[in-house]
């Protein structure tokens, strides 16, 4: 099964602070995981050609393993990467994900577009949509100037 998921959110913080909160894996963990779930980066290389490896899910098991490869990064404007999520060694989904950042008078407009292929049915597509929606909502809450500048 495949689909294209698109979500967007205006974040009430300046572009440079929003960008920095994405680029820093320690900050990304704080806003990108739904409440009650956990995330641990085993490797974080935010650069073109760089790779991230992280585990997420229930904090006691972190049963999902993801690998990311950054294809294109234009500072304070664009991130494109591929991501594969696995569980128990089996691939669940692979996607090409684009993050777009644009300054606005109120802060920063962020749009995420994920072209996802699920190997296990519609649940992964729904999970991707819900995950990106929740992450952007939490990013907006996280993105107070005081929090981002720390």
DSSP file (Angstrom, degrees, kcal/mol; ACC not computed):
  #  RESIDUE AA STRUCTURE BP1 BP2  ACC     N-H-->O    O-->H-N    N-H-->O    O-->H-N    TCO  KAPPA ALPHA  PHI   PSI    X-CA   Y-CA   Z-CA
    1    1 A X              0   0    0      0, 0.0   117,-3.3     0, 0.0     2,-0.3   0.000 360.0 360.0 360.0 144.3    0.0    0.0    0.0
    2    2 A X  E     +A  117   0A   0    115,-0.2     2,-0.3   117,-0.1   115,-0.2  -0.968 360.0 159.2-141.6 159.2    1.2    3.5   -0.7
    3    3 A X  E     -A  116   0A   0    113,-2.1   113,-2.4    -2,-0.3     2,-0.5  -0.975  36.2-115.1-164.8 167.3    0.1    7.1   -0.1
    4    4 A X  E     -A  115   0A   0     -2,-0.3     2,-0.5   111,-0.2   111,-0.2  -0.982  27.9-164.2-115.5 124.9    1.2   10.7    0.1
    5    5 A X  E     -A  114   0A   0    109,-2.9   109,-3.1    -2,-0.5     2,-0.4  -0.915   7.7-178.1-109.5 130.6    0.7   12.3    3.5
    6    6 A X  E     +A  113   0A   0     -2,-0.5     2,-0.3   107,-0.2   107,-0.2  -0.990   7.6 163.8-132.8 127.0    0.9   16.1    3.8
    7    7 A X  E     -A  112   0A   0    105,-2.3   105,-3.1    -2,-0.4     2,-0.3  -0.963   9.9-172.9-136.3 154.2    0.6   18.1    7.0
    8    8 A X  E     -A  111   0A   0     -2,-0.3     2,-0.3   103,-0.2   103,-0.2  -0.978   5.7-179.9-147.1 157.4    1.4   21.6    7.9
    9    9 A X  E     -A  110   0A   0    101,-2.3   101,-2.7    -2,-0.3     2,-0.5  -0.962  26.2-130.6-157.6 136.9    1.6   23.9   10.9
   10   10 A X  E     -A  109   0A   0     -2,-0.3     2,-0.5    99,-0.2    99,-0.2  -0.826  26.8-155.5 -88.7 130.4    2.5   27.5   11.6
   11   11 A X  E     -A  108   0A   0     97,-3.7    97,-2.9    -2,-0.5     2,-2.1  -0.922  15.1-133.3-111.5 128.2    5.0   27.6   14.5
   12   12 A X  S    S+     0   0    0     -2,-0.5     2,-0.3    95,-0.2   133,-0.2  -0.294  75.4  85.3 -81.1  55.6    5.1   30.8   16.5
   13   13 A X  S    S-     0   0    0     -2,-2.1    -2,-0.2   131,-0.1   131,-0.1  -0.983  87.0 -84.8-148.7 154.2    8.9   31.1   16.6
   14   14 A X    >>  -     0   0    0     -2,-0.3     4,-2.2     1,-0.1     3,-0.8  -0.248  40.1-114.6 -62.6 149.3   11.5   32.6   14.2
   15   15 A X  H 3> S+     0   0    0     92,-0.4     4,-3.1     1,-0.2     5,-0.3   0.867 112.8  55.9 -51.5 -45.4   12.8   30.4   11.4
   16   16 A X  H 3> S+     0   0    0      1,-0.2     4,-1.8     2,-0.2    -1,-0.2   0.854 110.8  44.6 -63.3 -33.3   16.3   30.2   12.7
   17   17 A X  H <> S+     0   0    0     -3,-0.8     4,-1.9     2,-0.2    -1,-0.2   0.884 113.7  49.2 -76.3 -38.5   15.2   28.9   16.1
   18   18 A X  H  X S+     0   0    0     -4,-2.2     4,-1.3     2,-0.2    -2,-0.2   0.932 112.3  49.1 -63.2 -45.4   12.7   26.4   14.5
   19   19 A X  H >X S+     0   0    0     -4,-3.1     4,-2.8     1,-0.2     3,-0.6   0.932 110.2  50.7 -58.8 -46.8   15.5   25.2   12.1
   20   20 A X  H 3X S+     0   0    0     -4,-1.8     4,-1.5    -5,-0.3    -1,-0.2   0.851 106.5  55.2 -61.9 -35.2   17.9   24.8   15.0
   21   21 A X  H 3< S+     0   0    0     -4,-1.9    -1,-0.2     2,-0.2    -2,-0.2   0.775 112.3  43.5 -71.2 -25.8   15.3   22.7   17.0
   22   22 A X  H << S+     0   0    0     -4,-1.3    -2,-0.2    -3,-0.6    -1,-0.2   0.909 112.0  52.1 -78.9 -45.5   15.0   20.3   14.1
   23   23 A X  H  < S+     0   0    0     -4,-2.8     2,-0.8    -5,-0.2    23,-0.2   0.752  96.4  76.0 -64.6 -26.1   18.7   20.1   13.4
   24   24 A X    >X  -     0   0    0     -4,-1.5     4,-2.7    -5,-0.2     3,-0.5  -0.790  68.5-158.6 -92.2 109.8   19.5   19.2   17.0
   25   25 A X  H 3> S+     0   0    0     -2,-0.8     4,-2.1     1,-0.2    -1,-0.2   0.834  91.2  58.1 -59.4 -34.1   18.6   15.6   17.6
   26   26 A X  H 3> S+     0   0    0      1,-0.2     4,-0.7     2,-0.2    -1,-0.2   0.896 112.3  40.4 -63.8 -38.8   18.4   16.1   21.4
   27   27 A X  H X> S+     0   0    0     -3,-0.5     4,-1.0     2,-0.2     3,-0.7   0.886 110.1  59.1 -73.8 -38.7   15.8   18.8   20.8
   28   28 A X  H >X S+     0   0    0     -4,-2.7     4,-2.3     1,-0.3     3,-0.6   0.883 100.8  56.2 -57.6 -39.3   14.0   16.8   18.1
   29   29 A X  H 3X S+     0   0    0     -4,-2.1     4,-0.6     1,-0.2    -1,-0.3   0.835 102.0  58.5 -61.1 -32.3   13.4   14.0   20.6
   30   30 A X  H << S+     0   0    0     -3,-0.7    -1,-0.2    -4,-0.7    -2,-0.2   0.810 120.2  22.8 -70.6 -30.2   11.6   16.4   22.9
   31   31 A X  H << S+     0   0    0     -4,-1.0   108,-0.2    -3,-0.6   107,-0.2   0.609 113.2  63.4-112.4 -13.9    9.0   17.5   20.4
   32   32 A X  H  < S+     0   0    0     -4,-2.3     2,-0.5    -5,-0.2   103,-0.2   0.569  85.4  78.4 -94.4  -6.1    8.7   14.6   17.9
   33   33 A X  S  < S-     0   0    0     -4,-0.6     3,-0.1    -5,-0.2     6,-0.1  -0.871  81.7-116.9-107.4 130.9    7.5   11.8   20.0
   34   34 A X    >   -     0   0    0     -2,-0.5     3,-2.2     1,-0.1    -2,-0.1  -0.253  47.1 -83.7 -59.1 149.8    3.9   11.4   21.2
   35   35 A X  T 3  S+     0   0    0      1,-0.3    -1,-0.1     3,-0.0     3,-0.1  -0.259 118.2  25.9 -53.1 136.5    3.2   11.6   24.9
   36   36 A X  T 3  S+     0   0    0      1,-0.3    23,-0.6    -3,-0.1    -1,-0.3   0.331 105.7  95.9  89.1  -7.3    3.8    8.2   26.5
   37   37 A X  E <   -B   58   0A   0     -3,-2.2    -1,-0.3    21,-0.2     2,-0.3  -0.709  61.3-139.9-111.4 166.1    6.3    7.0   23.9
   38   38 A X  E     -B   57   0A   0     19,-3.3    19,-1.7    -2,-0.2     2,-0.3  -0.814  11.3-169.4-124.1 163.9   10.0    7.1   23.8
   39   39 A X  E     -B   56   0A   0     -2,-0.3     2,-0.4    17,-0.2    17,-0.2  -0.961   2.1-176.1-154.0 134.2   12.8    7.8   21.2
   40   40 A X  E     -B   55   0A   0     15,-2.5    15,-2.4    -2,-0.3     2,-0.6  -0.992  17.8-143.2-134.9 125.9   16.5    7.2   21.4
   41   41 A X  E     +B   54   0A   0     -2,-0.4    13,-0.3    13,-0.2     3,-0.2  -0.782  16.2 179.5 -86.3 124.7   19.0    8.3   18.7
   42   42 A X  E    S+     0   0A   0     11,-2.7     2,-0.3    -2,-0.6    12,-0.2   0.668  80.0  11.1 -90.7 -22.9   21.8    5.8   18.3
   43   43 A X  E     -B   53   0A   0     10,-1.8    10,-2.4     2,-0.0    -1,-0.4  -0.960  64.6-176.1-154.9 135.3   23.4    7.9   15.5
   44   44 A X        +     0   0    0     -2,-0.3     2,-0.3     8,-0.2     8,-0.2  -0.917  12.2 161.9-140.9 112.0   22.6   11.4   14.4
   45   45 A X        -     0   0    0     -2,-0.4     2,-1.8     6,-0.3    25,-0.2  -0.699  15.0-171.3-129.3  78.2   24.3   13.0   11.3
   46   46 A X        +     0   0    0     -2,-0.3     2,-0.3   -23,-0.2    -2,-0.0  -0.542  49.9  93.5 -78.2  88.4   22.2   15.9   10.2
   47   47 A X  S >  S-     0   0    0     -2,-1.8     3,-2.8    25,-0.0    23,-0.3  -0.949  89.6 -71.2-165.0 158.1   24.0   16.7    7.0
   48   48 A X  T 3  S+     0   0    0      1,-0.3    23,-0.2    -2,-0.3     3,-0.1  -0.393 126.5  15.2 -58.1 131.9   23.6   15.8    3.3
   49   49 A X  T 3  S+     0   0    0     21,-3.0    -1,-0.3     1,-0.3    22,-0.1   0.319 102.4 130.6  82.1  -7.6   24.6   12.2    3.0
   50   50 A X    <   -     0   0    0     -3,-2.8    20,-2.4    -5,-0.1     2,-0.4  -0.301  46.6-142.8 -75.6 162.3   24.3   11.8    6.7
   51   51 A X  E     - C   0  69A   0     18,-0.2     2,-0.4    -3,-0.1    -6,-0.3  -0.979   8.8-161.8-130.8 140.1   22.5    9.0    8.4
   52   52 A X  E     - C   0  68A   0     16,-1.7    16,-2.6    -2,-0.4     2,-0.4  -0.904   3.3-169.5-112.7 147.4   20.4    8.8   11.5
   53   53 A X  E     +BC  43  67A   0    -10,-2.4   -11,-2.7    -2,-0.4   -10,-1.8  -0.990  18.6 161.3-133.2 127.4   19.5    5.7   13.4
   54   54 A X  E     -BC  41  66A   0     12,-2.1    12,-3.2    -2,-0.4     2,-0.4  -0.968  29.2-143.1-143.9 162.0   16.9    5.8   16.1
   55   55 A X  E     +BC  40  65A   0    -15,-2.4   -15,-2.5    -2,-0.3     2,-0.3  -0.952  28.0 166.7-121.6 143.6   14.5    3.5   18.1
   56   56 A X  E     +BC  39  64A   0      8,-2.5     8,-2.5    -2,-0.4     2,-0.3  -0.934  23.2  72.3-150.6 171.9   11.1    4.5   19.2
   57   57 A X  E    S+B   38   0A   0    -19,-1.7   -19,-3.3    -2,-0.3     2,-0.1  -0.909  88.1  18.5 122.8-150.2    7.8    3.2   20.5
   58   58 A X  E >> S-B   37   0A   0     -2,-0.3     4,-3.7   -21,-0.2     3,-1.6  -0.369  75.2-129.7 -55.1 128.9    6.9    2.0   24.0
   59   59 A X  T 34 S+     0   0    0    -23,-0.6    -1,-0.2     1,-0.3   -22,-0.1   0.735 105.0  55.7 -60.4 -21.8    9.6    3.4   26.3
   60   60 A X  T 34 S+     0   0    0      1,-0.1    -1,-0.3   -22,-0.0    -2,-0.1   0.706 127.1  14.6 -82.8 -18.2   10.2    0.0   27.8
   61   61 A X  T <4 S-     0   0    0     -3,-1.6    -2,-0.2   -23,-0.0    -1,-0.1   0.639  72.5-154.8-127.5 -24.8   10.9   -1.8   24.5
   62   62 A X     <  +     0   0    0     -4,-3.7    -5,-0.2     1,-0.1    -6,-0.2   0.932  25.7 177.2  41.9  58.3   11.5    0.9   21.7
   63   63 A X        +     0   0    0     -5,-0.2    25,-0.5    -8,-0.1     2,-0.5   0.599  48.7  78.2 -74.3 -13.9   10.3   -1.8   19.3
   64   64 A X  E     -CD  56  87A   0     -8,-2.5    -8,-2.5    23,-0.1     2,-0.5  -0.843  61.0-165.7-101.4 132.8   10.5    0.3   16.1
   65   65 A X  E     -CD  55  86A   0     21,-2.9    21,-3.1    -2,-0.5     2,-0.4  -0.962   7.7-169.5-117.6 129.1   13.9    0.9   14.5
   66   66 A X  E     -CD  54  85A   0    -12,-3.2   -12,-2.1    -2,-0.5     2,-0.4  -0.931  11.2-163.0-123.3 144.0   14.3    3.6   11.9
   67   67 A X  E     -CD  53  84A   0     17,-2.2    17,-2.2    -2,-0.4     2,-0.4  -0.992  11.7-170.2-123.3 134.4   17.1    4.5    9.5
   68   68 A X  E     -CD  52  83A   0    -16,-2.6   -16,-1.7    -2,-0.4     2,-0.4  -0.952   9.7-168.5-124.2 138.9   17.3    7.9    7.8
   69   69 A X  E     -CD  51  82A   0     13,-2.1    13,-2.1    -2,-0.4     2,-0.5  -0.976  20.9-136.7-128.4 120.9   19.5    9.1    5.0
   70   70 A X  E     + D   0  81A   0    -20,-2.4   -21,-3.0    -2,-0.4    11,-0.3  -0.631  24.6 175.1 -79.2 122.0   19.5   12.8    4.3
   71   71 A X  E     +     0   0A   0      9,-2.6     2,-0.4    -2,-0.5    10,-0.2   0.859  67.0   8.2 -92.1 -45.5   19.4   13.4    0.5
   72   72 A X  E     - D   0  80A   0      8,-1.7     8,-2.6   -24,-0.1     2,-0.4  -0.993  57.6-179.4-145.2 132.1   19.2   17.2    0.4
   73   73 A X  E     - D   0  79A   0     -2,-0.4     2,-0.6     6,-0.2     6,-0.2  -0.982   3.9-178.5-133.1 121.9   19.4   19.9    3.0
   74   74 A X  E >>  - D   0  78A   0      4,-2.7     4,-2.4    -2,-0.4     3,-2.1  -0.960  42.3-112.0-114.8 108.2   19.0   23.6    2.3
   75   75 A X  T 34 S-     0   0    0     -2,-0.6     4,-0.1     1,-0.3    -2,-0.0  -0.063  93.3  -1.8 -49.6 134.2   19.5   25.5    5.6
   76   76 A X  T 34 S+     0   0    0      1,-0.1    -1,-0.3   -61,-0.1    27,-0.2   0.676 135.4  55.0  59.4  22.9   16.4   27.1    7.0
   77   77 A X  T <4 S+     0   0    0     -3,-2.1    24,-2.6     1,-0.3     2,-0.3   0.540 102.0  12.9-142.7 -47.1   14.4   26.0    3.9
   78   78 A X  E  <  -DE  74 100A   0     -4,-2.4    -4,-2.7    22,-0.2     2,-0.4  -0.999  37.3-177.3-152.4 140.1   14.3   22.3    3.0
   79   79 A X  E     -DE  73  99A   0     20,-2.1    20,-3.0    -2,-0.3     2,-0.4  -0.989  10.3-179.1-135.0 129.9   15.1   18.8    4.2
   80   80 A X  E     +DE  72  98A   0     -8,-2.6    -9,-2.6    -2,-0.4    -8,-1.7  -0.998  15.9 153.4-128.5 129.3   14.6   15.7    2.1
   81   81 A X  E     -DE  70  97A   0     16,-2.4    16,-3.3    -2,-0.4     2,-0.4  -0.972  38.4-124.8-147.4 161.5   15.4   12.2    3.4
   82   82 A X  E     -DE  69  96A   0    -13,-2.1   -13,-2.1    -2,-0.3     2,-0.4  -0.860  28.7-170.4-103.5 147.6   14.5    8.6    3.0
   83   83 A X  E     -DE  68  95A   0     12,-2.3    12,-2.5    -2,-0.4     2,-0.4  -0.996  11.2-168.9-142.2 132.6   13.3    6.7    6.0
   84   84 A X  E     -DE  67  94A   0    -17,-2.2   -17,-2.2    -2,-0.4     2,-0.4  -0.989   9.3-158.3-121.0 131.4   12.7    3.0    6.6
   85   85 A X  E     -DE  66  93A   0      8,-2.6     7,-3.4    -2,-0.4     8,-1.4  -0.920  14.9-179.6-110.4 132.3   11.0    1.7    9.8
   86   86 A X  E     -DE  65  91A   0    -21,-3.1   -21,-2.9    -2,-0.4     2,-0.3  -0.886  15.4-166.1-127.4 157.7   11.4   -1.9   10.9
   87   87 A X  E >  S-DE  64  90A   0      3,-2.1     3,-2.3    -2,-0.3   -23,-0.1  -0.978  80.8  -2.9-142.6 135.0   10.2   -4.0   13.8
   88   88 A X  T 3  S-     0   0    0    -25,-0.5     3,-0.1    -2,-0.3   -24,-0.1   0.842 130.7 -59.7  52.0  35.6   11.7   -7.4   14.7
   89   89 A X  T 3  S+     0   0    0      1,-0.2     2,-0.4   -24,-0.0    -1,-0.3   0.360 113.5 116.5  80.4  -5.8   14.1   -7.0   11.7
   90   90 A X  E <   -E   87   0A   0     -3,-2.3    -3,-2.1     1,-0.0     2,-0.2  -0.795  69.8-115.7 -99.8 135.9   11.2   -6.8    9.2
   91   91 A X  E     +E   86   0A   0     -2,-0.4    -5,-0.3    -5,-0.2     3,-0.1  -0.496  31.1 176.1 -70.0 134.0   10.5   -3.6    7.1
   92   92 A X  E     -     0   0A   0     -7,-3.4    27,-3.0     1,-0.4    28,-0.7   0.776  63.9 -12.9-101.1 -40.9    7.2   -2.0    7.9
   93   93 A X  E     -EF  85 118A   0     -8,-1.4    -8,-2.6    25,-0.3    -1,-0.4  -0.989  48.6-157.5-161.2 152.5    7.4    1.1    5.7
   94   94 A X  E     +EF  84 117A   0     23,-2.2    23,-2.9    -2,-0.3     2,-0.3  -0.994  22.6 174.9-132.4 140.8    9.8    3.2    3.6
   95   95 A X  E     -EF  83 116A   0    -12,-2.5   -12,-2.3    -2,-0.4     2,-0.6  -0.976  34.8-134.0-144.3 157.9    9.2    6.8    2.7
   96   96 A X  E     -EF  82 115A   0     19,-1.9    19,-2.7    -2,-0.3     2,-0.4  -0.977  36.9-165.2-106.3 120.9   10.6    9.8    1.0
   97   97 A X  E     -EF  81 114A   0    -16,-3.3   -16,-2.4    -2,-0.6     2,-0.4  -0.913  11.5-167.8-119.0 133.5   10.0   12.7    3.4
   98   98 A X  E     -EF  80 113A   0     15,-2.9    15,-2.6    -2,-0.4     2,-0.5  -0.976   2.2-167.5-120.4 130.2   10.2   16.5    2.7
   99   99 A X  E     -EF  79 112A   0    -20,-3.0   -20,-2.1    -2,-0.4     2,-0.4  -0.979   8.6-167.3-113.1 126.5   10.2   19.2    5.3
  100  100 A X  E     -EF  78 111A   0     11,-2.9    11,-2.2    -2,-0.5     2,-0.4  -0.946   1.1-165.4-115.3 136.7    9.7   22.7    4.1
  101  101 A X  E     + F   0 110A   0    -24,-2.6     2,-0.4    -2,-0.4     9,-0.2  -0.977  10.4 173.3-123.6 130.9   10.4   25.8    6.3
  102  102 A X  E     - F   0 109A   0      7,-2.1     7,-3.4    -2,-0.4     2,-0.1  -0.989  29.8-122.2-141.0 128.7    9.2   29.3    5.4
  103  103 A X  E     - F   0 108A   0     -2,-0.4     2,-0.3     5,-0.2     5,-0.3  -0.412  32.5-178.5 -68.3 145.0    9.3   32.5    7.5
  104  104 A X  E >   - F   0 107A   0      3,-2.7     3,-0.6    -2,-0.1   -89,-0.1  -0.832  43.9-101.7-131.6 172.2    6.0   34.2    8.2
  105  105 A X  T 3  S+     0   0    0     -2,-0.3     3,-0.1     1,-0.2    -2,-0.0   0.804 124.8  42.8 -66.2 -26.5    5.0   37.4   10.0
  106  106 A X  T 3  S-     0   0    0    -93,-0.0     2,-0.3     1,-0.0    -1,-0.2   0.497 130.7 -77.5 -96.7  -5.2    3.9   35.2   13.0
  107  107 A X  E <  S- F   0 104A   0     -3,-0.6    -3,-2.7   -95,-0.2   -92,-0.4  -0.848  80.2 -18.4 152.9-114.6    6.9   32.8   12.9
  108  108 A X  E     -AF  11 103A   0    -97,-2.9   -97,-3.7    -2,-0.3     2,-0.6  -0.996  42.3-144.7-141.0 130.8    7.6   29.8   10.7
  109  109 A X  E     -AF  10 102A   0     -7,-3.4    -7,-2.1    -2,-0.4     2,-0.5  -0.846  22.2-168.7 -92.9 125.3    5.3   27.8    8.4
  110  110 A X  E     -AF   9 101A   0   -101,-2.7  -101,-2.3    -2,-0.6     2,-0.4  -0.965   5.9-175.2-119.6 128.8    6.4   24.1    8.3
  111  111 A X  E     -AF   8 100A   0    -11,-2.2   -11,-2.9    -2,-0.5     2,-0.5  -0.986   5.7-163.9-124.9 133.9    5.1   21.6    5.8
  112  112 A X  E     -AF   7  99A   0   -105,-3.1  -105,-2.3    -2,-0.4     2,-0.5  -0.969   5.0-175.0-117.3 128.8    5.8   17.9    5.9
  113  113 A X  E     -AF   6  98A   0    -15,-2.6   -15,-2.9    -2,-0.5     2,-0.5  -0.992   3.9-173.6-124.1 124.0    5.2   15.7    2.8
  114  114 A X  E     -AF   5  97A   0   -109,-3.1  -109,-2.9    -2,-0.5     2,-0.9  -0.967  14.8-162.5-122.9 118.5    5.7   11.9    3.1
  115  115 A X  E     -AF   4  96A   0    -19,-2.7   -19,-1.9    -2,-0.5     2,-0.4  -0.873  31.3-173.3 -94.8 104.8    5.5    9.6    0.1
  116  116 A X  E     -AF   3  95A   0   -113,-2.4  -113,-2.1    -2,-0.9     2,-0.5  -0.813  27.3-163.6-114.0 140.9    5.1    6.3    2.0
  117  117 A X  E     -AF   2  94A   0    -23,-2.9   -23,-2.2    -2,-0.4     2,-0.5  -0.989  16.5-158.5-115.8 119.9    5.1    2.7    1.0
  118  118 A X  E     - F   0  93A   0   -117,-3.3     3,-0.3    -2,-0.5   -25,-0.3  -0.853  14.4-169.7-101.0 132.4    3.7    0.4    3.7
  119  119 A X  S    S+     0   0    0    -27,-3.0   -26,-0.2    -2,-0.5    -1,-0.1   0.415  87.8  47.3 -94.7  -0.3    4.6   -3.3    3.6
  120  120 A X  S    S-     0   0    0    -28,-0.7     3,-0.3     1,-0.4    -1,-0.2   0.142 113.2 -96.5-130.7  19.2    2.0   -4.1    6.3
  121  121 A X    >>  -     0   0    0     -3,-0.3     3,-1.0     1,-0.2     4,-0.6  -0.443  63.7 -34.9 100.5-171.9   -1.2   -2.3    5.2
  122  122 A X  H 3> S+     0   0    0      1,-0.2     4,-2.8     2,-0.2     5,-0.3   0.641 113.3  79.4 -68.0 -18.9   -2.9    0.9    6.0
  123  123 A X  H 3> S+     0   0    0     -3,-0.3     4,-2.5     1,-0.2    -1,-0.2   0.866  93.5  49.7 -59.6 -37.2   -2.0    1.1    9.6
  124  124 A X  H <> S+     0   0    0     -3,-1.0     4,-2.1     2,-0.2    -1,-0.2   0.864 111.0  49.4 -71.0 -35.1    1.5    2.4    8.8
  125  125 A X  H  X S+     0   0    0     -4,-0.6     4,-2.4     2,-0.2    -2,-0.2   0.945 114.0  45.1 -66.5 -47.5    0.1    5.1    6.5
  126  126 A X  H  X S+     0   0    0     -4,-2.8     4,-2.9     1,-0.2     5,-0.2   0.902 112.8  51.9 -61.2 -40.8   -2.4    6.2    9.2
  127  127 A X  H  X S+     0   0    0     -4,-2.5     4,-2.7    -5,-0.3    -1,-0.2   0.871 108.6  50.7 -63.6 -37.8    0.4    6.1   11.7
  128  128 A X  H  X S+     0   0    0     -4,-2.1     4,-2.6     2,-0.2     5,-0.3   0.933 112.4  46.2 -65.0 -46.4    2.6    8.3    9.5
  129  129 A X  H  X S+     0   0    0     -4,-2.4     4,-2.2     1,-0.2    -2,-0.2   0.950 117.4  43.1 -61.3 -49.9   -0.2   10.8    9.1
  130  130 A X  H  X S+     0   0    0     -4,-2.9     4,-2.7     1,-0.2     5,-0.2   0.889 113.9  52.3 -64.2 -39.7   -1.0   10.9   12.8
  131  131 A X  H  X S+     0   0    0     -4,-2.7     4,-2.6    -5,-0.2    -2,-0.2   0.925 112.2  43.2 -64.5 -46.2    2.7   10.9   13.8
  132  132 A X  H  X S+     0   0    0     -4,-2.6     4,-2.4     2,-0.2     5,-0.2   0.894 114.6  51.2 -67.4 -39.0    3.6   13.9   11.6
  133  133 A X  H  X S+     0   0    0     -4,-2.2     4,-2.0    -5,-0.3    -2,-0.2   0.950 114.2  43.0 -61.7 -48.8    0.4   15.8   12.7
  134  134 A X  H  X S+     0   0    0     -4,-2.7     4,-2.8     1,-0.2     5,-0.2   0.900 112.0  54.4 -65.1 -41.5    1.1   15.2   16.3
  135  135 A X  H  X S+     0   0    0     -4,-2.6     4,-2.7    -5,-0.2    -1,-0.2   0.923 109.7  46.9 -60.0 -44.3    4.8   16.0   15.9
  136  136 A X  H  X S+     0   0    0     -4,-2.4     4,-2.2     2,-0.2    -1,-0.2   0.889 112.0  50.6 -67.3 -37.4    4.0   19.4   14.3
  137  137 A X  H  X S+     0   0    0     -4,-2.0     4,-1.8     2,-0.2    -2,-0.2   0.929 114.5  44.0 -62.6 -44.2    1.5   20.2   17.0
  138  138 A X  H  X S+     0   0    0     -4,-2.8     4,-3.0     2,-0.2    -2,-0.2   0.869 109.9  56.1 -69.2 -36.2    4.0   19.4   19.7
  139  139 A X  H  X S+     0   0    0     -4,-2.7     4,-1.8    -5,-0.2    -1,-0.2   0.919 107.0  50.6 -59.1 -43.8    6.7   21.3   17.8
  140  140 A X  H  < S+     0   0    0     -4,-2.2  -128,-0.2     2,-0.2    -2,-0.2   0.905 113.1  44.7 -61.6 -42.8    4.5   24.3   17.9
  141  141 A X  H  < S+     0   0    0     -4,-1.8     3,-0.3     1,-0.2    -2,-0.2   0.910 115.2  48.2 -66.5 -42.8    4.0   24.0   21.7
  142  142 A X  H  < S+     0   0    0     -4,-3.0     2,-1.8     1,-0.2    -2,-0.2   0.782  93.1  85.5 -64.0 -29.3    7.7   23.3   22.2
  143  143 A X     <  +     0   0    0     -4,-1.8     2,-0.3    -5,-0.2    -1,-0.2  -0.183  49.8 137.3 -83.1  46.4    8.7   26.3   20.1
  144  144 A X     >  -     0   0    0     -2,-1.8     4,-2.6    -3,-0.3     5,-0.3  -0.661  66.2-116.5 -79.4 149.9    8.5   29.1   22.6
  145  145 A X  H  > S+     0   0    0     -2,-0.3     4,-2.0     1,-0.2    -1,-0.1   0.877 115.1  52.7 -56.0 -39.8   11.5   31.4   22.2
  146  146 A X  H  > S+     0   0    0      1,-0.2     4,-0.5     2,-0.2    -1,-0.2   0.926 111.8  44.8 -62.8 -44.5   12.7   30.5   25.7
  147  147 A X  H >4 S+     0   0    0      1,-0.2     3,-0.8     2,-0.2    -2,-0.2   0.927 115.3  46.3 -66.9 -45.4   12.6   26.8   25.0
  148  148 A X  H 3< S+     0   0    0     -4,-2.6    -1,-0.2     1,-0.2    -2,-0.2   0.837 108.6  54.6 -68.8 -32.8   14.2   26.9   21.6
  149  149 A X  H 3<        0   0    0     -4,-2.0    -1,-0.2    -5,-0.3    -2,-0.2   0.571 360.0 360.0 -81.3  -6.5   17.1   29.3   22.6
  150  150 A X    <<        0   0    0     -3,-0.8    -1,-0.2    -4,-0.5    -2,-0.1   0.478 360.0 360.0 -77.6 360.0   18.3   27.0   25.4
